[in-house]
Amino acid sequence: MKHLSVIAAVLGFVGVALGAFGAHGLQGLVSPAMLDVWKTAVSYQMYHVPVILLLGLLPALAPRRLILLAGYCFIAGVLVFSGSLYALVWFGVPRLGMITPLGGVLLLLGWLTLAVALLKKPAA
């Protein structure tokens, strides 16, 4: 489970770096609308960092298998959702935005799996 916490730390670092890049490096390079898309990507990434970190610490409270599944859903969701929005802004290819909803579904599955895990007794 330690690997979930390590991934959360990396995603947090990258999120702060990309947030700073968006605030200082993208102004004047992309439209204000694309800057808003970038901010959305950073926000969703950072919303999920504490959750992924917490999942690395949860094995005593919920079944390990479900916690890992929730963590992997969150990680994949952040990569697909935020990653597709970063790529949309960076490369200016509107079709990249078509995969963003898949990332949103993965994030939703992560939250649903976490809820189910917390409702179950932990494996002994």
Residue pairs with C-beta under 8 A, 6 or more apart in sequence:
1 55
1 56
1 57
1 58
1 59
1 64
1 67
1 68
2 56
3 56
4 52
4 53
4 55
4 56
4 67
4 68
4 71
4 75
5 52
5 53
5 56
5 57
6 56
7 52
7 71
7 75
8 49
8 50
8 52
8 53
8 56
9 53
11 45
11 48
11 49
11 52
11 75
11 78
12 46
12 49
12 53
14 45
15 42
15 45
15 46
15 49
16 46
18 38
18 41
18 42
18 45
18 86
19 39
19 42
19 46
22 35
22 38
22 39
22 42
26 34
26 35
26 38
26 89
27 35
30 38
30 89
34 88
34 89
34 92
35 89
37 85
37 88
37 89
38 85
38 86
38 89
40 85
41 81
41 82
41 83
41 85
41 86
41 89
42 82
44 78
44 81
44 82
44 107
45 78
45 82
48 74
48 77
48 78
48 107
48 110
51 74
51 110
51 114
52 71
52 74
52 75
52 78
55 67
55 68
55 70
55 71
55 74
55 114
56 71
58 67
58 117
59 67
59 122
60 122
61 118
61 122
62 117
62 118
62 120
62 122
63 117
63 120
63 121
63 122
63 123
64 122
64 123
65 123
66 113
66 114
66 116
66 117
66 120
67 114
67 117
69 113
69 117
70 110
70 111
70 113
70 114
70 117
71 110
73 106
73 107
73 109
73 110
73 113
74 106
74 107
74 110
76 103
76 106
77 103
77 104
77 105
77 106
77 107
77 108
77 109
77 110
78 103
78 107
79 103
80 99
80 100
80 102
80 103
80 106
81 100
81 102
81 103
81 104
81 106
81 107
82 103
83 103
84 96
84 97
84 99
84 100
84 103
85 97
85 100
87 93
87 96
88 94
88 96
88 97
88 100
